[in-house]
Amino acid sequence: MQFNSIELLQALYQFVILIFSISCHECAHAWMASRLGDYTAQLEGRVTINPMRHIDLAGTLLFPALMLFGPLIGFGGPGIVFGWGKPVPVITRNLKRITRDDNLIAIAGPIANLILVALAFFTLVVLALAVPGGRIAVIGSFRGQIFLGAASAQQAIAMLGRLMLEINLALFLFNFLPIAPLDAARIVRNLLPYNALNTFDTIGRFGFVIIFILGDILIQFCLGPAMGIVVGALSLFIHA
């Protein structure tokens, strides 16, 4: 089975970016927990972006690798790449205001992904406006084009920036699906009345099954409009 070397390179870029982004996501959870009085994750060395502290065999390696490299060998089709890391331990009794602080810890991870989206956006803007050949590289990256004879460094940076945008937007949206054990599920659980918790927890037992079946569909449904907004904002700078 043959595949385009550019597709392989892009898949490798995505895999590295995904691992880095998941590490930042989990580090943000651990950092926020330590700021709010629970040092469990900090004592386990989780306040770091070192991937070795956050890797989950299935969620960080196997599942994303199957999504990325499977289509290159004829297994499966292209889709949105996403994944998850090893859960950050939180002992809520260590928190001063349990509901509020647990929600802040839960939202810290997706906010970290949103910050990476902003950094990638800023990098693409600077590349397009201040670097010779950067504008055509940025435009080409969103069109899936590689320009022969053009500066390879600018095209590599543009591709990395675009993939950083897409992956972190996907992770942000993924973790806001109200499906256990994702972050939004913790927030929803904290807001539910006591008599609804048992039902919610029962549904949560099938969370991973729901994620495997519906995760890609739901993320693609949300990611299209989100990327449209980002690309529209970026075009204001590129075509200014």
C-alpha positions as CSV (number, residue, x, y, z in Angstrom):
1,M,0.0,0.0,0.0
2,Q,1.5,3.3,-1.1
3,F,0.7,6.7,0.4
4,N,1.8,10.3,-0.2
5,S,4.8,11.3,1.8
6,I,3.1,14.7,2.5
7,E,0.2,12.8,4.1
8,L,2.6,10.8,6.3
9,L,4.4,14.0,7.3
10,Q,1.1,15.7,8.2
11,A,0.0,12.7,10.2
12,L,3.3,12.7,12.2
13,Y,2.9,16.5,12.8
14,Q,-0.7,15.8,14.1
15,F,0.4,13.0,16.4
16,V,3.2,15.2,18.0
17,I,0.9,18.2,18.3
18,L,-1.9,16.1,19.8
19,I,0.4,14.6,22.5
20,F,1.7,18.1,23.3
21,S,-1.8,19.6,23.5
22,I,-3.1,16.8,25.7
23,S,-0.1,17.3,28.0
24,C,-0.9,21.0,28.3
25,H,-4.5,20.2,28.9
26,E,-3.8,17.8,31.8
27,C,-1.1,20.1,33.2
28,A,-3.7,22.9,33.4
29,H,-6.0,20.6,35.4
30,A,-3.2,19.8,37.8
31,W,-2.0,23.4,38.1
32,M,-5.5,24.7,38.9
33,A,-6.1,22.0,41.5
34,S,-2.9,22.9,43.2
35,R,-3.8,26.6,43.2
36,L,-7.2,25.8,44.8
37,G,-5.7,23.7,47.6
38,D,-5.6,20.1,46.4
39,Y,-1.9,19.1,45.9
40,T,-2.5,15.5,45.0
41,A,-1.7,15.9,41.3
42,Q,1.3,18.2,42.1
43,L,2.8,15.5,44.4
44,E,2.4,13.0,41.5
45,G,4.4,15.3,39.2
46,R,1.5,16.2,37.0
47,V,2.1,20.0,37.0
48,T,4.3,19.6,33.9
49,I,3.9,19.4,30.1
50,N,6.2,16.4,30.1
51,P,4.1,13.9,28.1
52,M,5.4,10.9,30.1
53,R,3.4,12.2,33.0
54,H,0.1,12.4,31.1
55,I,0.1,9.6,28.5
56,D,-2.8,7.2,28.5
57,L,-2.0,4.2,26.4
58,A,-5.4,4.0,24.7
59,G,-6.4,7.7,24.6
60,T,-3.1,9.3,23.8
61,L,-1.4,6.7,21.7
62,L,-3.5,3.8,20.3
63,F,-6.7,5.6,19.5
64,P,-5.2,8.7,17.9
65,A,-2.6,6.5,16.0
66,L,-5.4,4.5,14.5
67,M,-7.3,7.6,13.4
68,L,-4.1,9.2,11.9
69,F,-2.2,6.3,10.3
70,G,-5.1,3.9,9.6
71,P,-6.3,5.8,6.5
72,L,-2.8,5.8,5.1
73,I,-2.8,2.0,4.9
74,G,-6.4,1.7,3.8
75,F,-7.9,1.2,7.3
76,G,-10.7,3.6,8.0
77,G,-11.3,7.0,6.6
78,P,-10.1,10.5,7.4
79,G,-11.6,12.2,10.4
80,I,-11.0,14.7,13.2
81,V,-8.1,13.6,15.4
82,F,-8.7,13.8,19.2
83,G,-7.8,11.9,22.3
84,W,-7.4,12.1,26.0
85,G,-4.7,11.8,28.7
86,K,-4.4,10.0,32.0
87,P,-7.1,11.6,34.4
88,V,-5.7,14.1,36.9
89,P,-6.5,13.0,40.4
90,V,-8.6,15.5,42.4
91,I,-9.6,15.0,46.1
92,T,-12.5,17.4,46.4
93,R,-12.5,17.5,50.2
94,N,-9.2,19.4,50.0
95,L,-11.0,22.2,48.1
96,K,-12.4,25.2,50.0
97,R,-15.5,25.6,47.9
98,I,-16.0,22.2,46.4
99,T,-18.5,22.8,43.6
100,R,-17.0,26.1,42.4
101,D,-13.4,24.8,42.6
102,D,-14.1,21.5,41.0
103,N,-15.7,23.3,38.1
104,L,-12.7,25.6,37.8
105,I,-10.4,22.6,37.7
106,A,-12.6,20.9,35.0
107,I,-12.6,24.0,32.8
108,A,-8.9,24.7,33.1
109,G,-8.0,21.9,30.6
110,P,-10.2,23.2,27.7
111,I,-9.1,26.8,28.5
112,A,-5.5,25.6,28.0
113,N,-6.4,24.3,24.6
114,L,-8.1,27.6,23.7
115,I,-4.9,29.4,24.7
116,L,-3.0,27.2,22.3
117,V,-5.5,28.1,19.6
118,A,-4.8,31.8,20.2
119,L,-1.1,31.2,20.1
120,A,-1.4,29.3,16.8
121,F,-3.6,32.1,15.4
122,F,-1.1,34.8,16.4
123,T,1.8,32.8,14.8
124,L,-0.1,32.5,11.5
125,V,-0.9,36.2,11.5
126,V,2.8,37.1,12.2
127,L,3.9,34.6,9.5
128,A,1.5,36.1,6.9
129,L,2.2,39.7,7.6
130,A,5.9,39.8,8.6
131,V,7.7,37.0,6.9
132,P,8.5,36.9,3.1
133,G,6.5,34.2,1.5
134,G,4.4,33.7,4.7
135,R,1.1,34.8,3.3
136,I,1.1,32.3,0.4
137,A,2.2,29.6,2.8
138,V,-0.7,30.3,5.2
139,I,-3.2,30.4,2.4
140,G,-1.8,27.2,1.0
141,S,-1.9,25.4,4.3
142,F,-5.7,26.0,4.7
143,R,-6.2,24.8,1.1
144,G,-4.1,21.7,1.6
145,Q,-1.6,22.9,-1.0
146,I,2.2,22.6,-1.1
147,F,3.9,25.1,-3.4
148,L,7.0,23.7,-5.1
149,G,9.9,26.2,-5.2
150,A,8.4,28.2,-2.3
151,A,10.2,28.6,1.0
152,S,9.8,25.2,2.8
153,A,10.3,26.7,6.3
154,Q,7.3,29.0,6.0
155,Q,5.2,26.2,4.6
156,A,6.2,23.9,7.5
157,I,5.4,26.6,10.1
158,A,2.0,27.3,8.4
159,M,1.1,23.7,8.4
160,L,2.0,23.4,12.1
161,G,0.0,26.5,12.9
162,R,-3.1,25.2,11.1
163,L,-2.8,21.8,12.7
164,M,-2.4,23.3,16.1
165,L,-5.6,25.3,15.5
166,E,-7.6,22.4,14.3
167,I,-6.4,19.9,17.0
168,N,-6.8,22.2,19.9
169,L,-10.2,23.4,18.7
170,A,-11.2,19.7,18.4
171,L,-9.9,19.0,21.9
172,F,-11.8,22.1,23.3
173,L,-15.0,21.0,21.7
174,F,-14.5,17.3,22.6
175,N,-14.1,18.1,26.3
176,F,-17.2,20.2,26.3
177,L,-19.3,17.2,25.3
178,P,-21.4,16.4,28.4
179,I,-20.3,12.8,28.4
180,A,-18.5,11.2,31.3
181,P,-15.6,11.2,31.9
182,L,-15.0,14.4,29.9
183,D,-14.6,17.7,31.6
184,A,-18.1,19.1,30.8
185,A,-19.6,16.0,32.4
186,R,-18.0,17.0,35.7
187,I,-19.5,20.5,35.4
188,V,-23.0,19.2,34.5
189,R,-22.8,16.7,37.4
190,N,-22.0,19.5,39.9
191,L,-25.1,21.4,38.6
192,L,-27.6,18.6,38.8
193,P,-30.0,18.1,41.7
194,Y,-29.2,15.2,44.0
195,N,-32.1,13.0,42.7
196,A,-30.7,13.1,39.2
197,L,-27.2,12.1,40.0
198,N,-27.8,8.4,40.0
199,T,-29.3,8.5,36.5
200,F,-26.5,10.7,35.2
201,D,-23.8,8.4,36.7
202,T,-25.5,5.3,35.2
203,I,-25.4,6.8,31.8
204,G,-21.8,7.8,32.4
205,R,-20.8,4.2,32.7
206,F,-21.3,3.9,29.0
207,G,-19.4,7.1,28.3
208,F,-16.5,5.6,26.4
209,V,-18.9,3.6,24.2
210,I,-20.7,6.8,23.4
211,I,-17.5,8.6,22.7
212,F,-16.2,5.9,20.3
213,I,-19.6,5.8,18.4
214,L,-20.6,9.5,18.3
215,G,-17.4,11.4,19.3
216,D,-16.1,12.0,15.7
217,I,-19.6,12.9,14.4
218,L,-20.3,15.4,17.1
219,I,-16.9,17.0,16.9
220,Q,-17.0,17.3,13.1
221,F,-20.5,18.9,13.4
222,C,-19.1,21.6,15.8
223,L,-15.6,22.0,14.4
224,G,-16.7,23.1,10.9
225,P,-18.5,26.3,12.1
226,A,-15.7,27.0,14.7
227,M,-13.0,26.7,12.1
228,G,-15.1,28.9,9.8
229,I,-15.0,31.6,12.4
230,V,-11.2,31.3,12.9
231,V,-10.5,31.3,9.2
232,G,-12.8,34.3,8.7
233,A,-10.9,36.2,11.4
234,L,-7.5,35.2,10.0
235,S,-8.6,36.4,6.5
236,L,-9.2,39.9,7.9
237,F,-5.4,40.1,8.6
238,I,-4.2,38.2,5.5
239,H,-6.3,40.2,3.0
240,A,-6.1,43.5,4.8
